[in-house]
Amino acid sequence: MSGCIIGWAHGKFGKLEDKSVEDLVVDAAAAALAHAELEPTDIDAIFVGQFNAGFVRQEFPASLVLQVDPALRFTPATRVENACATGSAAIHQGLNAIAGGKARRALVVGVEKMTEVSGQEVGDTLIKAAYLKEEGDVEGGFAGVFGRIAQAYFQKYGDQSDALARIAAKNHKNGAKNPLAHLQKDFGYAFCREVSEKNPYVAGPLKRTDCSLVSDGAVALVLADVDTALAAPQAVIFRAAEQVNDFFPMSKRDIIAFEGCGEVWRRALGSAGIALDDLSLVETHDCFTIAELLEYEAMGLAEPGQAHRLLEEGVTEMEGRLPVNPSGGLKSKGHPIGATGTSMHALACMQLTGTAGGIQVEGAELAGVFNMGGAAVANYASVLERLR
């Protein structure tokens, strides 16, 4: 790939009542430019990732970035949207602009403000990322969609409640050490495993601890070509950046196989010229714990039906052979839709530059990122490595 990340800024995720979408965009963009040690006039193109679809009234957010500095006026700015993979989609547009020679430096901002509406309205908005003709009336909304996926997996391979609880506990344990995370609390395995008043069933076999958080947040990245990146204060290069899309209706796919996830990982590892075992860590899309479990199998970390063994053996723990979601993942860090993909990439950059603080994976050299939109419909995988 011809693109690098030379600056990043990751705000705290959570219920940010005192921040508007504009505030979040401006704060993240300004901080990313400062981290890259660039002036606004150095930016050739801007891409803003925001799903929205009803979270806030303000649509058309691309030019909000120009509020950072009057010098950004007349810079091309485009909104990008691809459901829960919106942040990665915006990154790809920046990489494409650089690869096509239209830009040397691009500013990418992922943002979402989800908490301004009620829980019912959040559900009504999120279900728009499903195939409404067949899945729009699923009880429980998008959680219900993944509840169905979990039920199908359980029916084929047996009750996996232990495995899902281990994923939830792992990610909350990691997130407790991440100051950027929405929920910084280690709940422990027992709490995540048992049904209780504080941890009720939400949809099918999924409990509250199996579901990601409704969050606000923004993350910005500065992308550059390799020649520019070599003179930057820090730089992380894309060894691979791949996208595949699968059929929208779940009825047209083996939904527990997550075939789009598997295909994009094969392409990314092939493009990077590495094997899965070469990765130091992975940030993956755990919108629900069942998603992370299926992603283990799709990426080739376990055979179908055997992902639970990875958790029992501690393979994906911080101290394991391949730490997965050292940040706490969407489960603990939060899932502001448009900012999720940019967050994953920024956190990978922190890991590779040794600046991840309490969630640092020792000796991190290669980071994998998987971000998906819908139920494995839009699938993005990146392999990142420190350039300098």
SEBAZA-219445 format. One record per atom (N, C-alpha, C): x, y, z. Coordinates in steps of 0.02 Angstrom, whole numbers, plus 50000, padded with zeros to 5 digits. Each point is the difference from the previous one (the first is absolute). Example, Ala and Ser with C-alpha at 12.3 -4.5 7.8 and 13.67 -1.06 7.14 Angstrom:
! residues 2
506604971650390499555005950000500455006050000499825005349964500425005950003499615005550037
! end
This chain:
! residues 388
500424994050000499585006050000500445006250000499745005349972500385006249995499855004950057499574998150046499785004650052500274998550068500085005250040500234999550069499565004450044500004998550064499685004350050500565003750036499985006649998500545004050030499785004250060499364999750015499755003650058499324997350020499855000250065499364997550023499795003550064499365000150011499725002950062499374996250018499994997350060499444995750022499705003150063499405002849994499675002650058499694994550042499805001650061499684995150043499314998449973499804993750002499334997949981499565000050062499355001149990499534999850056499385003949984499625001750051499425004349993500255007150010500125003549945500335006550001499475005549992499655001350054499425004549997500205007149982500605002150016500215006949989500335001049931500004994849958500335000449935499494998849944500005004449950499614999049940500424996249949499694997949945500374996949945500555004849977499835006349993500495004949978500595000450048499865000250064500545000250050500454993949994499704994249993500394993849996500445000049938499735002049943500385000249938500585004950005499865006050023500515005250002500564998150049499824997550058500514998250050500464994549973499704994849970500414994449976500445002149941499725003749954500385002149941500585004550018499875004850044500545004650021500564996350035499814995250044500514996250037500404995549954499694997149949500364995749953500505004049958499805006049978500465004349964500605001850043499875001650063500545001850046500474994150010499714993950007500424994150010500434998649939499755001449941500384999149938500485005749986499955005350041500415006049993499905003249931499355000549981499825003049936499585006250010500005004249950499565005749997499374998249959499455003350012499404998549961500115000449924500445004549978500145000849929500364994049970500254995550042500354994049977499514994649978499375000650017499504994849986499705001049931500004994649961499755000349931499284997549993499774995950047499334997249996499774997950069499355000450011499694998350064499454994949989499994994950043499464995049997499724999150071499345000750006499674999550065499544993949999500124995450046499584994150007499485001150054499364999949980499455000550048499404996049974499774995350040499414996049982499375004150009499895002750059499435004150019499354996349988499685000749942499374996649984499455001350051500055005650036499485001950047500225001550070500654999150015500245001450068499955007550016500195004249952499985007350010499685003149938499755006150008499665003449945500495002549947500615001750022500485002849954500294994749953499785000249938500314995849948500555004149965500314996949949500485003749958500565003050042500394995950035500495002550047500705001649972500114998649936500695000249974500345006850012499665005449986500315006650006500065002550072499754996150048500115001950070500745000150017500404996049965500724999850013500315006849986499715003749953500285006549984499975004950058499594998350050499965004350060500644999850041500444995349986500644999650035500415006349988500015002249937500435005749982499765002849933499955006649994499795002949936500434997949941500624998050014500464998049946499774993649966499534996250030499744993949968499455001649949499805006249996499475001849953500204998149928499534997249965500064997749931500384993449993500184996850055500284993349996499434995149986500084995449951499484995249987499844995850062499364999550017499794996250059499394995849982500024993650018499484995349980499794995850059499354999150008499744995450050499994992949971500194995250042500024993049980499564996050049499634995049974499584996050045499984992849974500114995250046499934992949984499834996250064499435002050030499764996950062500555000150053500094994550037500475000050056500724999949977500124999349935500675000549971500135006949971499615004850018500065006849972500695002950009500304999250060500665002850012500534997249955499994993449989500484996849955499865002149928499375000849982499835002249932500305006949987499975004450049500295006749992500764999749993500314995550038500734998949993500174997749929499614995449974500134997449932499935005549948499545004550010499945005649953500615004550003500275001050059500625003850006500584996549967500054993450011500544996149969499935000149924499394999649975499885000149927500215006849970499855005450036500195006749975500755000649996500354997150048500735000250000500284995549945499744993949995500234995449949499885002649930499455003749991499835002749935500355006549983500415002450046500375006249987499615006350009499404999550029499585005950012500185003650064500384996650044500185003050064500654997150024500395004050035500594997550035499834998850073499555004250027499804999450069499245000650003499684995450036499275000250008499834999650074499505003750019499755000050069499364995950002499984995050043499414995750008499735000750071499355001350005499685000550066499414995250003499994995850051499414995850013499645002650061499355000749995499625003250055499314997050005499744999850061499294998250011499785002950067499395002450000499675002550061499354996150005500014994750042499444995350003499525001350058500225003650051499635000250062499495005750004499915003749946499515005450002499284997449992499924993849980499334997249990499884994450051499384997850004499814994850048500274993249978499984995250047500224993349984499604997049942499355001349998499584997549946500215003049933500155006550000500225003249938500694997549978500434998550047500654997049983499894993349964499564995950029499844993649969499705000749931499555004949992499695001149935500505002349948500515003650023500525002449954500484994449981500214996150049500494994749987499724994549954499354998550007499724994749959500035001749925500115006249984500075002049930500624997049968500464997450041500594996649973499864992749986499384997850010499794993249983499585000249936499874994249971499594999549939499275000350022499705005849996499355001350030499454995649971500044998349937499474995949969499904993450037500554997250026499964993650035500165000450074500395005050020500265000250068499765006050040499605004449968499795006150033499544999150059499644994350002499524998950054500264995150053500644998549998500294995550050499925003150069499734996250047499915002550068500695001550031500065006050029500635002050030500455003949954499765001549939500395004149954500664996749980500535003949997500644997349978500284994950049499865001150065500194994850049499634993649985499375000649978499624994049982500294996449940500285003849952500334996949943500584995750023500425002850044500574996250025499794994650050499435001150032499724994750042499824993949958499725001249941499844994549954500644996449977500525004049986500634997149979500284995650056499975002550062500244996150057499604993550008499355000449993499584994150006500184994849947500125002349939500194995449946500664996550015500485003850027500654997150017499934995050057499605001850050499884995550057499674993549977499535000649954499654994049975500484995349964500495002849966500474995849963500574997350043500245004250047500614998150037499904999450075499385000950023499874999550072500035006850033499775000250062499965006150039500705003050009500085006149978500655003450004499995005850049499554999750049499945005550047500645001250040500364994650015500645000750035500495004149958500044998449935500465003549956499825007449993499355001449992499795007049994500165003950064499914996950057500155003350063500755001350007500414995349975500735001050002500215005949956499685000749942500155005749957499815006550035499405000250028499775006150034500475001750058500184995150040500435001250058500695002449977500274996949948500655002049974500005007349978499495001749961499985006849973499865005250053499604998450049499905004850055500635000650043500364994550009500635000350037500505004649964500044999349934500455004349961499765007250001499365001049991499735006849998500085003850065500034996350056500095003250065500675003750004500474998049956500665003249999500085005149945499455001249964500025004649943499645006550018500365005550011499685006250020499545003049947500044997549939499565002549946499344996349997499944994550038499424995749996499395003150033499424998449973499365002250027499894996950070500104993550005499864996450062500654996950025500285002950051500654997850027499894996150065499724994049991499844995850058500114992749984500364996650043500134992849992499434996350036499544997149961499424996750030500164992850024500514996949969500164993250018499574995049963500264993949996499654994849962499334998150030499974999350067499394997650032499415004649985500115006650005499465004749987499784999549927500474999549954499834999749929499654993449982500144994850038499714993449984499294999250025499845003050057499354998850031499485005249980499394997649992499445004549990499815003050067499905006650001499815003350062499595006249984499785003450052499625006149990500415005249963500665000150014500455004849967500284997349935499894993649987500254997149938499474995349970499445003049979499454995949974500114997949927499604995249978499994998349929499755006049961500315001349942499805005549956499674997349937500314994949970499724997049939500284992949992499564995149996500224993149996500454998350059500584996949988500454998450055500465005750020499945005849967500445005650015499755004050060500465001050048499855004050059500265007149990499865004350048500235006949995500765000349991500364995750035500735000249995500254997349933499564997449958500194997849934499915005449947499765005850020499835005349952500455006150009500205003049943500425005950003499595006050024500365005450015499705005850032499765005249949499505003750019499765005849962500435005950021500405002649955500525004850019500035006049953500315005350025500195005849960500774999949994500255003049946500735000649996500235001749930500635002049996500315001649935500744998350003500264997749943500704998449992500225002449932500575003449997500265002649937500684997249984500144999149936500644997649975500245004549944500665000749995500305003449943500364994749959499814999449936500314995249954500485003749954500524996549978500495003049955500304994749956500315002249944500374995349959500664998350035500344994949976500604997550035500545005350002500135003549945500535005050000499875005450052499385002250005499835005050051500074997150070499784993750007500024996850066500714999250026500484999249956500704999050022500275006150036499705005849988500225006150034499555001850059499504995950013499525001550054500294998150068499745002950054500264998250066499874992850020499484997049973499864992850009499614997749940500054993549984499654997549942499874992650007499394998049982499804992949999499754998649929500284994949969499834998549931499484994449995499575000449949499534994749985500364994649960500134994350031500254994349962499434997249957499395001050024499414997849963499405004150022499555001249953499355003250015499504997249950499594995450022499564996449954499265000850021499574999649950499275000250012499664994849956499534996450029499544995949960499295001050027499514999649956499305000350020499664993349985499564998050045499624993849990499275001749987499604995049984499285001049990499705003350062499525004449989499675003550055499544995450040499544996349968499554995750039500384994350034499874998950063500314994350034499764993449970499415000049971499724993949972500394997449941500435004249970500404997949942500694997550020500134999650066500674998250024499964994950056500564996550011500074996150062500225005050053499525002550037500135005950042500504998650056500074993850022500484998750054500704998849973500085000249934500674999149971500375006649993499645005649999500305006749991500504999749941499754997949942500434998949943500345006349974499665005750005500315006349979500595001750044499934998850063500565001050047500594995549982499854993849987500534995349982500355002049936499625002149950500295001849935500445006350006499775005050037500405006150005500644998950039499984995450050500614998450036500494996349954499754995449959500444996549954500345004949952499625004749975500285005049954500505004550036499845002150061500465004550036500654996550018499964994050024500614996350018500414998649937499664998449944500354998949938500355006349975499655005750003500285006449977500605001950043499954998650065500555001850046500574995049996499884994249970500524994949995500184996950067499504999150042500124997250067499504994550015500134996550054499524995150026499665002950062499444997150018499635002550058500445000050063500434995050007500424999550059500525005650004500105003749945500485005550001499735006250035499345000450007499695005850032500175000350074500105006150025500135001050072499365001050039499485002649967499365001450032499485001149947499374999650019499445001549956499485004250037499775005249967499405003650023499444997849954499494996750027499474997249959499325002450022499514998949958499345003150006499534995950045500045001150064499584996350048499375004050018499605001749950499375003550014499584995850048500064993549994499714995150047500534994650010500004996850058500524995050013499984994349950499414998349975499964994749950500375002049937500035006449984500375002249941500744998650009500285001650058500714998650010500134992549996499564995950028500094992849998500024997549928499535002449958499974997949930500605002649961500245005950018500585002949966500634995950013500074997150059500574995650012500034994449948499424997149986499974994449953500085002449928499685005649984500045002649932500715001949981500375002950046500685002349985500504994250000499794994150022500434994249999500364998550064499795003350054500324998950064499774993550032499404997649980499724993750026499574996849946499934993550004499564996449955499265001450018499554999249953499295001150015499774996150061499665003550046499754996950060500514999350056500635002149988500544998950049500265006550030499695005649986500265006450025500025000350076499554996350032499985000150073500664997650030500364995849964500644997450026500525005650008499985004849955500465005750004499925003750066499375000850020499855003650061500184995950061499874993649998500184995650055500754999850011500385000649945500734999750003500325006850008499605005449999500275006750010500385002849941499894997249940500375002149940499905007449985499395002550009499845006949980500035005050058500234997850057500105004650057500615004549987500075005250040500575004649992500664996450002500054994750041500634996350007500024994049954499494999149958499954994149957500405000649936499954994849960500384999749937499795005549951499365001749998499755005449957499485004150038500215005350034499515004250035499485002949952499374999150017499465002749960499625005150041499935005949972499675005750032500335002050066500655001449998500335002550061499705006750024499675003549955499685006450017499374999150042499734993950002499344998850029499484999049946500185001549938499554998949944499375004450004499544998849955499375003649999499624998650064500114994150028499644997650059500115004650060500625002250010500175004250057500175007249979500375000649946500215006649977499415004149975499504996649971499435003449973499984999349924499425001649972499894998949928499635005949968500305006150003499715005549961500114998549926499484998449964500034996449937500535002849952499955006449983500465002949951500725000450023500114999850065500685000750028500334993350013499634994549994500274993550020500604997949958499955000549934500564998049957500615004450010499905006550006500575004550012500314998750068499594998350049500254998350067500454993949997499784994849966500404993949996500695001449970500015004149947500645001549967500445004550044499705004850034500395004350044500304996050057499624995550029500254995950055500554995249976499934997549939500534995949972500645004049991499935006349979500585004349994500345001250067499605001050052500285000950067500394993850021499724994149987500344993850017500674999649965500015001449935500614999249960500535005250015499795005750028500485005150018500165000050075499744995050036500154999250071499705005450044499445002949978499695005550037499304998350025499864993550009499334997850019499904999850076500505001850038499915000450072499844993450033499484999950042499834994150039499744994249960499855001149935499764994549958500534998049949500625002150011500534998549952500154992549997500034997449939500224993249987500765000349990500364996550042500735000449999500274997649933500455004149971500334998149938499564999849939499465003849999499544999849943500345002449936499984995949948500325001649936499515000149942499504995650001499504999849947499314999750033499565004549979499335000350028499494998649945499504995850016499454998749955499375003650024499615002349954499375003550015499454996949958499434998350032499414997949962499405004050023499675003349952499425004350012499474998049950499384998950024499474997949954499385004350006499645000549945499355003349999499454994949992499485000550041499474995049999500264993550028499654994649986500204993350024500484997049949500635002350001500524997849954499825001449927499705005849987499825002049932500565004049969500185005750029500585004049978500594998250046500524997349971500554997250040500665003449981500355002750049500635003549989500534996950045500594998649972500564997550040500635003849981500385001950050500645003449990500554996350037500605000449972500604997950036500465006050003500195002050060500395006050011500684998450030500505004149981500684999050025500325006950008500425000850050500345006450010500505001249944499965006049970500485001949948500605003450031499875004350047500555003450036499765002650067
! end
